[in-house]
Amino acid sequence: MSRDLDHLARAAGAIAERAATAILDVYDSDFAVEHKDDRSPLTAADLAAHRVIVDALRALTPDLPVLSEESSALPWSERSRWTRYWLVDPLDGTREFIKRNGEFTVNIALIDDHRPVLGVVQVPVGGDLACAWEGGGAWLSVRGGKARRLGTRRRASPLVVAGSRSHASEHEAQLLARLGPCAKLPLGSSLKFMRIAAAEADLYLRLGPTSEWDTAAGQCVLEQAGGAVLDFAGEPFRYNTRESLLNPDFFAVGDRDADWSALLARP
């Protein structure tokens, strides 16, 4: 299976880079912004990347379904039968894309038995590419250079916390205060998972709604680098287990052996 995942990860990485080219074509233009029913923003870049990825994945693995943020209105009666499928966020961090700060990514994950066994996170601005698969580790290519293996670090002091630029909260600050001195590293999209996997941060705490396509690829990269993504019951994330595609609150850590009980004991 690892050899199969190796092949699929390389193919998914190439597909993500093609999607990034489509995204940058829009990024460099005077693009318009629409809003979906949940008021989240949508641009032509989201749709262009969606088309590139979905078409390419269907050609690569015709037998596997593809669930993308931009085509997520599939009935649970159909999804509930899936055991292996692609889970895609064509443009993670649309708000950061609109701000033109470069902190957005392309996320492609392969889910098998409710777990992400392959993950690709590509950064269109700069070209960094993280690829991970079960049994193969996590790898980062910087601007098209030779890939290096990623590995997390032991919990540092002060703790480096990779946090959202758009979704910080007072409750989050209260929880972090339990952990002692913290240095904040504001980042958008799945870059937070990548920085922890690359031993540049220790924790990402997320309170509030995210969707399964927001986390799957980054979770795989982080887990294969030695970290973990946990809910507040201390359990690893699982995918496609219920009708809702919204995630519970969670935290992502580099040092899975450290004592995170202060977070798990939240009120």
KOLTOR-11882 format. One record per residue (C-alpha): residue in three letters; x, y, z; residue number from 1. Coordinates in steps of 0.2 Angstrom, whole numbers, plus 5000, padded with zeros to 4 digits. Layout:
% residues N
> residuo / px / py / pz / num
> ALA / X / Y / Z / NUM;
...
This chain:
% residues 267
> residuo / px / py / pz / num
> MET / 5000 / 5000 / 5000 / 1;
> SER / 5014 / 5012 / 5004 / 2;
> ARG / 5021 / 5010 / 4986 / 3;
> ASP / 5004 / 5014 / 4979 / 4;
> LEU / 5002 / 5029 / 4991 / 5;
> ASP / 5020 / 5035 / 4985 / 6;
> HIS / 5014 / 5035 / 4967 / 7;
> LEU / 4998 / 5044 / 4972 / 8;
> ALA / 5006 / 5057 / 4982 / 9;
> ARG / 5018 / 5062 / 4968 / 10;
> ALA / 5004 / 5063 / 4956 / 11;
> ALA / 4993 / 5073 / 4968 / 12;
> GLY / 5008 / 5085 / 4971 / 13;
> ALA / 5009 / 5088 / 4953 / 14;
> ILE / 4990 / 5091 / 4952 / 15;
> ALA / 4991 / 5104 / 4966 / 16;
> GLU / 5005 / 5113 / 4957 / 17;
> ARG / 4994 / 5114 / 4941 / 18;
> ALA / 4980 / 5121 / 4952 / 19;
> ALA / 4992 / 5134 / 4960 / 20;
> THR / 4996 / 5140 / 4942 / 21;
> ALA / 4977 / 5143 / 4939 / 22;
> ILE / 4976 / 5152 / 4956 / 23;
> LEU / 4990 / 5163 / 4952 / 24;
> ASP / 4983 / 5168 / 4936 / 25;
> VAL / 4968 / 5175 / 4945 / 26;
> TYR / 4978 / 5182 / 4960 / 27;
> ASP / 4988 / 5193 / 4947 / 28;
> SER / 4972 / 5200 / 4940 / 29;
> ASP / 4958 / 5212 / 4946 / 30;
> PHE / 4947 / 5198 / 4952 / 31;
> ALA / 4929 / 5199 / 4959 / 32;
> VAL / 4923 / 5192 / 4976 / 33;
> GLU / 4907 / 5183 / 4978 / 34;
> HIS / 4899 / 5176 / 4994 / 35;
> LYS / 4892 / 5158 / 4997 / 36;
> ASP / 4876 / 5155 / 5008 / 37;
> ASP / 4887 / 5154 / 5023 / 38;
> ARG / 4894 / 5171 / 5019 / 39;
> SER / 4912 / 5164 / 5016 / 40;
> PRO / 4920 / 5172 / 5001 / 41;
> LEU / 4922 / 5164 / 4984 / 42;
> THR / 4933 / 5169 / 4969 / 43;
> ALA / 4936 / 5163 / 4952 / 44;
> ALA / 4953 / 5156 / 4959 / 45;
> ASP / 4943 / 5144 / 4970 / 46;
> LEU / 4933 / 5138 / 4955 / 47;
> ALA / 4947 / 5137 / 4943 / 48;
> ALA / 4958 / 5126 / 4955 / 49;
> HIS / 4943 / 5115 / 4959 / 50;
> ARG / 4941 / 5111 / 4941 / 51;
> VAL / 4959 / 5107 / 4938 / 52;
> ILE / 4960 / 5096 / 4953 / 53;
> VAL / 4944 / 5087 / 4952 / 54;
> ASP / 4946 / 5083 / 4933 / 55;
> ALA / 4964 / 5077 / 4936 / 56;
> LEU / 4960 / 5066 / 4951 / 57;
> ARG / 4945 / 5058 / 4942 / 58;
> ALA / 4957 / 5054 / 4927 / 59;
> LEU / 4970 / 5047 / 4940 / 60;
> THR / 4959 / 5036 / 4950 / 61;
> PRO / 4942 / 5034 / 4941 / 62;
> ASP / 4936 / 5023 / 4954 / 63;
> LEU / 4938 / 5035 / 4969 / 64;
> PRO / 4925 / 5048 / 4973 / 65;
> VAL / 4931 / 5066 / 4975 / 66;
> LEU / 4924 / 5078 / 4988 / 67;
> SER / 4929 / 5096 / 4986 / 68;
> GLU / 4923 / 5112 / 4995 / 69;
> GLU / 4916 / 5118 / 4979 / 70;
> SER / 4906 / 5103 / 4976 / 71;
> SER / 4901 / 5097 / 4994 / 72;
> ALA / 4882 / 5096 / 4992 / 73;
> LEU / 4882 / 5077 / 4991 / 74;
> PRO / 4869 / 5068 / 5001 / 75;
> TRP / 4875 / 5059 / 5017 / 76;
> SER / 4866 / 5043 / 5010 / 77;
> GLU / 4879 / 5043 / 4996 / 78;
> ARG / 4894 / 5049 / 5006 / 79;
> SER / 4891 / 5036 / 5020 / 80;
> ARG / 4895 / 5022 / 5008 / 81;
> TRP / 4912 / 5028 / 5004 / 82;
> THR / 4927 / 5020 / 5012 / 83;
> ARG / 4941 / 5028 / 5001 / 84;
> TYR / 4940 / 5045 / 4993 / 85;
> TRP / 4949 / 5061 / 4989 / 86;
> LEU / 4945 / 5076 / 5000 / 87;
> VAL / 4950 / 5093 / 4993 / 88;
> ASP / 4951 / 5111 / 4997 / 89;
> PRO / 4955 / 5120 / 4981 / 90;
> LEU / 4960 / 5136 / 4989 / 91;
> ASP / 4962 / 5136 / 5008 / 92;
> GLY / 4963 / 5153 / 5015 / 93;
> THR / 4952 / 5163 / 5003 / 94;
> ARG / 4951 / 5178 / 5015 / 95;
> GLU / 4970 / 5178 / 5014 / 96;
> PHE / 4970 / 5177 / 4995 / 97;
> ILE / 4958 / 5192 / 4995 / 98;
> LYS / 4970 / 5201 / 5006 / 99;
> ARG / 4985 / 5197 / 4994 / 100;
> ASN / 4996 / 5191 / 5009 / 101;
> GLY / 5001 / 5175 / 5001 / 102;
> GLU / 4995 / 5164 / 5015 / 103;
> PHE / 4984 / 5152 / 5006 / 104;
> THR / 4986 / 5134 / 5000 / 105;
> VAL / 4980 / 5120 / 4989 / 106;
> ASN / 4975 / 5105 / 5000 / 107;
> ILE / 4972 / 5087 / 4993 / 108;
> ALA / 4970 / 5072 / 5005 / 109;
> LEU / 4966 / 5054 / 5002 / 110;
> ILE / 4954 / 5047 / 5015 / 111;
> ASP / 4954 / 5028 / 5019 / 112;
> ASP / 4944 / 5021 / 5033 / 113;
> HIS / 4940 / 5038 / 5040 / 114;
> ARG / 4959 / 5043 / 5041 / 115;
> PRO / 4970 / 5054 / 5030 / 116;
> VAL / 4983 / 5042 / 5023 / 117;
> LEU / 4990 / 5054 / 5010 / 118;
> GLY / 4991 / 5073 / 5011 / 119;
> VAL / 4997 / 5087 / 4999 / 120;
> VAL / 4998 / 5105 / 5004 / 121;
> GLN / 5005 / 5117 / 4991 / 122;
> VAL / 5008 / 5136 / 4993 / 123;
> PRO / 5005 / 5145 / 4977 / 124;
> VAL / 5015 / 5160 / 4982 / 125;
> GLY / 5033 / 5154 / 4984 / 126;
> GLY / 5029 / 5136 / 4977 / 127;
> ASP / 5033 / 5126 / 4993 / 128;
> LEU / 5025 / 5109 / 4992 / 129;
> ALA / 5023 / 5097 / 5007 / 130;
> CYS / 5018 / 5079 / 5003 / 131;
> ALA / 5015 / 5065 / 5015 / 132;
> TRP / 5008 / 5047 / 5015 / 133;
> GLU / 5006 / 5033 / 5027 / 134;
> GLY / 5022 / 5024 / 5029 / 135;
> GLY / 5032 / 5036 / 5019 / 136;
> GLY / 5034 / 5051 / 5030 / 137;
> ALA / 5032 / 5069 / 5027 / 138;
> TRP / 5042 / 5079 / 5014 / 139;
> LEU / 5044 / 5097 / 5010 / 140;
> SER / 5051 / 5104 / 4993 / 141;
> VAL / 5055 / 5123 / 4994 / 142;
> ARG / 5053 / 5133 / 4978 / 143;
> GLY / 5054 / 5117 / 4968 / 144;
> GLY / 5071 / 5112 / 4976 / 145;
> LYS / 5076 / 5095 / 4983 / 146;
> ALA / 5063 / 5088 / 4995 / 147;
> ARG / 5069 / 5086 / 5014 / 148;
> ARG / 5060 / 5075 / 5027 / 149;
> LEU / 5050 / 5084 / 5040 / 150;
> GLY / 5050 / 5080 / 5058 / 151;
> THR / 5042 / 5089 / 5073 / 152;
> ARG / 5051 / 5095 / 5088 / 153;
> ARG / 5049 / 5092 / 5107 / 154;
> ARG / 5038 / 5105 / 5115 / 155;
> ALA / 5048 / 5122 / 5117 / 156;
> SER / 5048 / 5135 / 5130 / 157;
> PRO / 5041 / 5148 / 5126 / 158;
> LEU / 5028 / 5139 / 5116 / 159;
> VAL / 5027 / 5144 / 5098 / 160;
> VAL / 5009 / 5145 / 5094 / 161;
> ALA / 5004 / 5145 / 5076 / 162;
> GLY / 4987 / 5155 / 5076 / 163;
> SER / 4974 / 5160 / 5063 / 164;
> ARG / 4975 / 5178 / 5056 / 165;
> SER / 4956 / 5178 / 5054 / 166;
> HIS / 4949 / 5168 / 5068 / 167;
> ALA / 4957 / 5172 / 5085 / 168;
> SER / 4946 / 5173 / 5101 / 169;
> GLU / 4946 / 5178 / 5119 / 170;
> HIS / 4943 / 5160 / 5124 / 171;
> GLU / 4958 / 5154 / 5114 / 172;
> ALA / 4969 / 5167 / 5124 / 173;
> GLN / 4962 / 5160 / 5140 / 174;
> LEU / 4966 / 5142 / 5136 / 175;
> LEU / 4984 / 5147 / 5130 / 176;
> ALA / 4987 / 5156 / 5146 / 177;
> ARG / 4986 / 5140 / 5155 / 178;
> LEU / 5001 / 5134 / 5145 / 179;
> GLY / 5014 / 5147 / 5151 / 180;
> PRO / 5024 / 5159 / 5140 / 181;
> CYS / 5018 / 5158 / 5122 / 182;
> ALA / 5025 / 5167 / 5106 / 183;
> LYS / 5012 / 5169 / 5093 / 184;
> LEU / 5015 / 5165 / 5075 / 185;
> PRO / 5000 / 5172 / 5065 / 186;
> LEU / 4997 / 5162 / 5049 / 187;
> GLY / 4983 / 5158 / 5037 / 188;
> SER / 4977 / 5142 / 5030 / 189;
> SER / 4986 / 5125 / 5032 / 190;
> LEU / 5002 / 5134 / 5034 / 191;
> LYS / 5000 / 5132 / 5052 / 192;
> PHE / 5001 / 5113 / 5051 / 193;
> MET / 5016 / 5114 / 5039 / 194;
> ARG / 5025 / 5125 / 5052 / 195;
> ILE / 5022 / 5113 / 5066 / 196;
> ALA / 5028 / 5098 / 5055 / 197;
> ALA / 5043 / 5108 / 5050 / 198;
> ALA / 5048 / 5111 / 5069 / 199;
> GLU / 5045 / 5129 / 5068 / 200;
> ALA / 5030 / 5129 / 5079 / 201;
> ASP / 5023 / 5119 / 5093 / 202;
> LEU / 5004 / 5121 / 5094 / 203;
> TYR / 4989 / 5126 / 5083 / 204;
> LEU / 4973 / 5128 / 5093 / 205;
> ARG / 4957 / 5131 / 5084 / 206;
> LEU / 4940 / 5135 / 5092 / 207;
> GLY / 4926 / 5138 / 5081 / 208;
> PRO / 4920 / 5130 / 5064 / 209;
> THR / 4931 / 5122 / 5051 / 210;
> SER / 4926 / 5109 / 5038 / 211;
> GLU / 4934 / 5093 / 5035 / 212;
> TRP / 4943 / 5098 / 5019 / 213;
> ASP / 4952 / 5112 / 5029 / 214;
> THR / 4961 / 5100 / 5040 / 215;
> ALA / 4963 / 5083 / 5031 / 216;
> ALA / 4979 / 5086 / 5021 / 217;
> GLY / 4987 / 5096 / 5034 / 218;
> GLN / 4983 / 5083 / 5047 / 219;
> CYS / 4992 / 5070 / 5036 / 220;
> VAL / 5007 / 5080 / 5034 / 221;
> LEU / 5008 / 5084 / 5053 / 222;
> GLU / 5005 / 5066 / 5058 / 223;
> GLN / 5018 / 5059 / 5046 / 224;
> ALA / 5030 / 5071 / 5053 / 225;
> GLY / 5027 / 5065 / 5071 / 226;
> GLY / 5013 / 5076 / 5077 / 227;
> ALA / 4995 / 5074 / 5080 / 228;
> VAL / 4978 / 5083 / 5078 / 229;
> LEU / 4966 / 5080 / 5092 / 230;
> ASP / 4949 / 5084 / 5097 / 231;
> PHE / 4945 / 5090 / 5115 / 232;
> ALA / 4942 / 5072 / 5120 / 233;
> GLY / 4960 / 5068 / 5116 / 234;
> GLU / 4955 / 5058 / 5101 / 235;
> PRO / 4963 / 5059 / 5083 / 236;
> PHE / 4952 / 5067 / 5070 / 237;
> ARG / 4941 / 5055 / 5059 / 238;
> TYR / 4932 / 5059 / 5043 / 239;
> ASN / 4916 / 5056 / 5035 / 240;
> THR / 4908 / 5048 / 5050 / 241;
> ARG / 4892 / 5059 / 5050 / 242;
> GLU / 4881 / 5070 / 5040 / 243;
> SER / 4889 / 5086 / 5045 / 244;
> LEU / 4906 / 5090 / 5037 / 245;
> LEU / 4910 / 5103 / 5051 / 246;
> ASN / 4924 / 5098 / 5062 / 247;
> PRO / 4924 / 5100 / 5081 / 248;
> ASP / 4936 / 5111 / 5090 / 249;
> PHE / 4953 / 5104 / 5090 / 250;
> PHE / 4972 / 5107 / 5093 / 251;
> ALA / 4987 / 5102 / 5083 / 252;
> VAL / 5003 / 5098 / 5091 / 253;
> GLY / 5021 / 5093 / 5086 / 254;
> ASP / 5026 / 5084 / 5102 / 255;
> ARG / 5012 / 5071 / 5104 / 256;
> ASP / 5021 / 5065 / 5120 / 257;
> ALA / 5020 / 5081 / 5129 / 258;
> ASP / 5008 / 5085 / 5143 / 259;
> TRP / 4993 / 5094 / 5135 / 260;
> SER / 4981 / 5090 / 5149 / 261;
> ALA / 4978 / 5109 / 5152 / 262;
> LEU / 4970 / 5110 / 5135 / 263;
> LEU / 4960 / 5094 / 5138 / 264;
> ALA / 4953 / 5100 / 5154 / 265;
> ARG / 4945 / 5115 / 5146 / 266;
> PRO / 4928 / 5120 / 5155 / 267;
